[in-house]
Amino acid sequence: QVQLQESGPGLVKPSQTLSLTCTVSGGSITSNYYFWDWIRQPPGKGLEWMGAIGYMGETYYSPSFKSRTSFSRDTSKNQFNLHLNSVTPEDTAVYYCARWYGSLNLYDYWGQGTQISVAS
């Protein structure tokens, strides 16, 4: 059973950088055909795909976030990370990490989500 767990600061001040980590257990982030995504849901809005890091370490960014987002991974810890720069209150959301199974074109596992609030 694959499990994903997001971790982060909870509260970030405007203009700061938000850094989140997703720790994966029960499966390797380097396994073929899996992509590790970041998705968020602002209050009262739908899900927003932010981007992904693939099993070979390649990165994919949503145009909406590309200018201030970067992804990284630590294969020794089986973790992948999101860094979102210059946050504003509009970045307040529940942030999820999820696994995209490329062979079936679906998300098969999700983290429980972590609430991030941006406020001074």
Protein Blocks (a to p, Z undefined) as FASTA:
>chain_A
ZZdddddehiacehiacddddddehiafkbghiacddddddehiacddfbdcdfkopacd
dfklmmmgccdddfknopacdddehiafklgccdddddddfklopafbdcebjaddddZZ
